[in-house]
Amino acid sequence: MPLSAAHIRHTLLAAAAALLLSGCTAVGPGAPGTPGVPAGTAAQDALLKGAEHRLVVDCLNDQGLSLASRPRAPDEDRTLRAALFGAGPRELSVTLATGATVTAHRDGCLATARHRLYGDQRRWFRAQVIVGNLRAEAQARVRADPAHRAALERWTRCVTPPDRPRPDRPDPAVATRCGRESGLDEIRARLEAAELVTVRALRRDELTAYRQLRDRALRRAAELPAPTHPQKGPTLS
């Protein structure tokens, strides 16, 4: 069934909002003592998000395009999507230790905005993808640990009723009790904390790059002039 223009527009705006937020993985406050840069990770994330949004809006306006909500034909939505996210083959690619591969375009207004803020688009893409998935990498290492596998087997036996297959969704109260009795909860928490320390050591170079580029972006965001194309309508927040 073909998608309506309204559905396409809603999907586009939701995807844009998610992407504009994706560069804000917190690893601690940066750019200390820089004029215009607030203290605290949450305030700094808001500064970066706002600056990125302003740069995207200016870039689109320079092409006669706008993110403001209004009815659009499907071909207009495709044009906006290409201008915002880029078109053609995706030039940026990072394969994570979990096996997942994340890709992105080097063109488009979102890429242009991030290049202006972070200075090295390829380096920033790699750093923020890896840093944003440190916990997932640690959890994958936990799942491979023999102690965790043994505890998970005990938990599975615990939640499985006698003479019946294990339910796809065990009763929450039973699952909680079995998590405690099997030792799975304690083992998972202990291993995840240890593996996160290990992963952060393994990804030290990416964490260093992330902090350096984020500090650069915070300084650049604080120095941005007032928006050249004020835009009415919903913002991507």
N, C-alpha and C positions, 0 to 999 in steps of 0.2 A: 504494500500500500504506500503511495507517495506521501511524503511528509508535507504538511501545510507550511506556508511561509511563517506563520506565527510559531509553529513548533520549532522550525529551523532557527528562527531568531532567538527563541528562548534557550535552545541548546547552545548556540554560539555565545550568547552572553554568559551563560553558566560556565562554559569552558574557559572563556576569557578571564572570568573572575578567579577560577581555580589556578590558571597559569600565572596570573598577576600576583597571587599569594604564594606561589610555590617557591619563590626565591628567598623566603623569610624563615629559614630554619634557624632556630636560636641555638647558639653555642656560647652565649655570654655577651654582655655589652661590649661594644667596641668604640673606636675613635674617641678615647677619653680626652676631655678638655678641649675638644674642637668647638669653636663658636657655632651655635645653631644646632648642634647635635644634642638631643636630650639624653639624659641618663636612663638606664634601664632598657632591657631587651624589647619589651612590648612597645614602648614609645619609639624606639629606633626602627622596629619593624613597620610601625605606622608611617614613619617618615619615608622609608624606602618604598613602601607600597604607594603612598601618595605621589612621590616623585616619579615612579615608574608609570603610574596612571597618567600623570600630566604629560609626560614625554610621548606616550602612546597616543593620547588625544591630539597633541600638536602634530605628530607624524601623520595621523589619519586626516586631519583637517587640511594639511598641505596637499593632500591628494583629493580633496573635495569629499571626504568621507567622514562619517560621524558614528559614534557609538550610541547616540541618543536613541531612545526607544521610539520607533515609529513603524508603521506597516512597510514591509519590503517584499518585493518579488523575489523568487528563488535565485534568479541570476544576480540580483543586487546583494543577496546574502553571500553568495559564492565570491563575489568581488570583494566584499568586506572581509570575509574569512581569509582570502589569499593576502590581502593587504595587511591584515592583523598578524596572522601566524606564518606567512610565507607560503611558497608554492614549489612544486617540483620535488625532486628527491631530497630527503632530509640529510643534511651534511654533518650534523653533530650526532655522535653516538657514544654511549657509555654502556658497557656490559658489566653488571655488578657481580660480586662474588656469589650472590644467590642464584645467578643464571639469568636474571631478567635483564633486558636491554632497553634503555631509554634513549629516544631520539628526538631531535628538534631541528628546525630550519635555522639557517644563518641569516635569511632575509625576512622581511616583514617588520611591521612597526614594533612588535614586542621585542624582537631581536635587536632592533636598532636602539630602543630605549635601554635595554640591558647593556648594550655595548657602550652607550654614553655614560651609564652609571658605573659600570664595573671595569671598563677599560679593555678587558681581554675576554671576549665573549666565549671563546672555546674553553679557556682555563676556568672561567666562572661556571660554565655549564657542567664541566666534569666535577669540579669541587662541590657545587651545591647538590648535584645528584647523589654523589657518594656520601656526603655528610648527612643529607636528608634520609639516607637509608642505613645509617650505622646500626640502629636498633634492629632493623630487619635482618641485617647481616649477623648480628649477635644472636638473634633468635634462631637463625638457621644453624649456627654452630651449636646452640643448646640442643636442638632437635637431633643432631648427629651424635650427641654425647651418650655413651653407653648407660650411664646412670639415669639419664632422662628417659631413654628408651625402656629401661627396665621399670621405672616408675610408671610410665605410660601404660605398659602392659598390665601392671597391677591395677591401675585405675580402670582400664578397660574391663578386666575381669570383675571388678567391684560394681560397675554400673550395669553389667549384663545380667538380666534376670536368669534364674536357673532354667535350663532346657529351652531357652528362647534366644534369638539373635540379639546382638547389641542394638539398642534403639539408636536411630540417627540423631535424635535429640533427647538425651536422658533427662529425666526430671531434674530441675535445677537444684532441689534440695538434696537429691541423691548424688548429683555430680559434685556438689560442694562437700558433702560428707566424704565421698570417695577421694576427692582431691586432698583432703586432710589425712585420711587413713592410709592412703597409698604412699604418702610422702611427696606426691607430684608437685603440690603447691610450693613446698619448702625447697625442693630440689630445683624447680624451675626458677624461683626467685634468686636463689644463691648462684646458680650457673649463669643466669642472664646478667647479673651484676658483674661477675668475673669476666664473662665474655665481652661485655661492653668495654671494660678496661682494655682487654686484649685488642679488640677491634680498633679502638681509638689510637692505640699504639701503632697498629699496622697501617692505619690511614693517617699517620701524623702529617705527611706531606700535604695531603688534601685538606686536612683541618687548618694547617698553616696558610695555605692558599686561600681557603674560605675566609679566614679572619682578615687577611691582608686585603682581599678584594672587597669584602664587606665594609671594612673601614674606609676604603677609597670611595665606595658608593655613598656611605653616610656623609662624608665631606662634600662630595659632589651634590648630593641631594640638598644639603644645607645651603649650598651656594647658588642653587637654581633661582633664576628670576621669577617674577610672578608669571602665571600662565599667559601665553600669548593668544590662546583661543579658549576663553571661558566657555564651558559647555553646559547647557541646561539639560535636564533629564536625569535618569538614574546613573549612579556611578557604579563601578565594578568593585564593590566591597562586600 
